[in-house]
């Protein structure tokens, strides 16, 4: 997940501001990143280089690489007082130096890519030359309308040099700033002795740019000639910190996407709310907050009592707890920008043409572990909406048999990491069989995405705990998107149906949040189960892969023997193991097969099992049949897995914690399995 740091201080860093930015970025490393960069305003430097930028894209070594760049930095850097930094987790465009933030506008783009630094010369809309002030920006979030904005900018003569959605912000900002600062390239800085009462042209311009952006953003921007930093926010967090006697104008003012970057430096913290802009003024030692229209707002102060370790985990005891609770946001991010595009729906890098996809007559899915279980959920969506037969295969089995692949087969390789060797080999086999290949992955430019003809990304952000949680639920969502996409192409869903389904998907994060809100109830049940040795999980239809996933979580993090069965299959053998007191976890939400499920629950109850069931809120009938109910809000059948899995994730999590297990690093397991 991307991280932002911005610092402006009165006295300059004594050469240390660039290093301070890198050091603060390193506190966000736990979020995962693939590239990093910083930009500093050089004061008193000549106009040919008023902004210094350094970037590196060598995965987790990028910050070290940035430090090396500083050895050859220009002399003016030592006096710099204002700068921004970013660690990038790729969402649009591969991880590369070119795509790393900060992004610059035309005025500061390298020669050959766009206008020369500080020179006038880009054609304005009417063909007149226009001078742009030098700007640099960092951005977290997704600019959904970036294609449209990039087209508009290119028509005005801007040259964009990256594959990112974020770069449009820099070009829009230089346009706005040129207008806002009444054609002055380097406006005078605000009064130095007290916090600025009003916004400078930089912040006004950023507010105007932000109003044009659809999607989510936390942005920090600097411009040549301004000893200030402008920030703006919608849906992506950004926190302001001040240190020293800020009111008296002696302190440092900073902003960061995450609190860990501020700990130890900021004495007081303030949050920026959605659709607000702020200007941080190190010279004056303060900041002002306003709406995007420039209307002043009161800053909202927050109390931070976390130490560094707590802050890295967002106040949760462990990463798994944090990631469980990130699921609503992860689902929203995975859905963002998919609908209402010029083509109707947008996947990420679909290099297969619509005609090629229309030719598909069968889908194979190869995946492992939780990705395999999410794919079992996806099978129903693919068959129901897209009307295509789908065979879901464990990747390590698929690659050693002789699947009947043709040029009309579509093979999906589903892997959150994109590096699981069994899944990669399955994809290789698919390529040899001349099948079309689509990757579903959480990691941009991972091996699987490079091997595939098309990619659909889950945008869950980095998952640090070994057990998959938010990547499972976002994979379920990704399958729905894919099934809808194929259904549209095959003429099986009318636009109104797509709109209705899009509405159901958009409502999913709220349902997942409601399920998470019942954590305390799940914890109590978990404490009762913590001393069991064996558990059975049962489900039918979409409830069966949910049962499989719930049992896998229980095995891997709580080390309990947990076996999942299709509920109707139990009587064909495994029911022999049920005896008084055996714990059976049942997915008993009101699907098509609810009545059958109730019969299966009766079968185990009559043999003395203690039944813990996932039950829909308000369903007193089911609750009265079972011993313990884990409530979830009702949800649409083909999407329900993302909601119904939540109490089972929480159950495993709290059983593991009650048993004193390390939930983030379970024994014998690795996050990415690169061996066969
Ligand atoms: C379970 C888990 C694993 C992974 C499996 C596949 O919680 O995390 O079962 O799902 O190793 O990993 P990816 O999806 O990275 O291919």
Boltz pocket constraint, residues with backbone or C-beta under 6 A from the ligand:
constraints:
  - pocket:
      binder: B
      contacts: [[A, 368], [A, 369], [A, 370], [A, 371], [A, 372], [A, 414], [A, 415], [A, 416], [A, 417], [A, 418], [A, 419], [A, 420], [A, 423], [A, 466], [A, 467], [A, 468], [A, 469], [A, 552], [A, 556], [A, 670], [A, 671], [A, 672], [A, 673]]
      max_distance: 6.0
